[in-house]
Amino acid sequence: MGEDSSSADKRINPRITRNFVIRYRLSRTEQGTSWATSVIKNISQGGCCFATSAPFVIGQALELEVQLPSLTAPIKFFGEVKRCQYMESAQGITGYMVALRFQEIDPDQKKILIDTVDFFFRKQQSR
């Protein structure tokens, strides 16, 4: 699924294409929500995009855990759903691509995220 130039033009931070594991669920305000797992399609300092089997509502808050390669424990934070698009692969697999803007994140964990994204962005650019 391609991205249109208008959404790419709105980006402030560069995105990297990395397959980091993400766990997500509806925010802590939603009772009885369980964790689901996916792989990030791309990530920046300000947000990420990943596939899900179920749709989310624009503006919905999600709790997230992202496993970065430099850490033994995942970084934890909250994000807001900015886009949720239905998708179907050539193999007939269906799901949703969710774009999320990061919101609540601990300053120390944010620095780790920024450093990781910067490292892989430089590596991606040198290819």
N, C-alpha and C positions, 0 to 999 in steps of 0.2 A: 504494500500500500504506500503510495507516494505522498509526500507532503506538498501542499501548495506553497508558492513563494510568499504569500501573504502571512502565513503562520511562521515561516522561517524568518521573514523580515521583522517580526515582532520580538524575536528573541534578543535578550540582552547578553546572555552568557553562551559561550560555545558549548555545543553538545558533543559527546563522544558516544560511539557505538561500542558498548561493552555488554557482555552477558552476565551481569551481576545477579545473584539470586535475591529476590525480594519476597518478603512475607507481608501480607496486608490483611486488614479487616476494617469494618466500619469503626468509626471512632469510639472511644470509651463511653460515650453517651448513649450508644445503642446497646441494649442488653442482649445477651445471648449470641453475640457474634463470634464466629470461629475464624481462625487464621486460614488463609489460602496462600499458596506459593506460586510464583511465576518467575520469569527471567526478564530483566530489563532490556528493552530494545535500544534505548539511548537515555543518557543522563547528563545533566548540567548542574551547575551550582544552585540553580533555582527550581529544578523540577526533573521529572523523568516520564518515560512512556513505557508501558508494559501491556501485555495481553492478559485478558481474563476470560473466563467462561460465562460470566454473568455481567449484565450491564450495571453501570452506576449512574446516578443522577448528577448533572452539572451542579457544582457547589457542595456536593456531599463531602464530608470530612472522613479521611481514612487515617488509620494508624499504620505505620510502616516500620519494617526492619529491613535494612539493606546490608548484605554481607559483602564487605570490601576485601580484596585479596590481602591487604596489609594488616588486617585485624583478625583476632581470634573470636571476638564477639561482634555482632552486628551493630550498626548505628541505628538509633531509634528516633523517630520523629513523626510529625503529623503533616498531612498535605490535603489540598483541596482539588477535587476533580474539576478540570477545566474543559475537557472534551472526552467523549466516549463514542466511538464509532464502531458500527458493526463491520465485521470483516469475514471473508471466506477465502481460504487458500485454494490453490490449484488442485490439491488433493481432496477438497470438499470439507475440510475442517473449518468449523465456524467458531466465532468468538467475538471479543470486543477489544479494541485498542484504546487504552485509557491514558490520557495525558493529565499529569498531576503537577500542581505547583506546591513546592515545599513551603510549610508554614512554621510550625513550632519545632525548633531544633536547638539543642544545647550548643552554646558557642564553641566548646571544645570539639564536639562532634562535627559541627559545621566546618571548622578549620580542617579536620581530617578529610571531609568530603571535598572541600575546595582543593586541597593539596592533591588528592587522588585524581580528581577530574583534570586538573592542570597537568599532572604527570602524563596521563593517558592522551590528553589532547596534544601535547608536544610530540609524543610518540606517534600518534595518528598522523600529524602533519609532516613528519619526517619520512613517511612511506612514499 
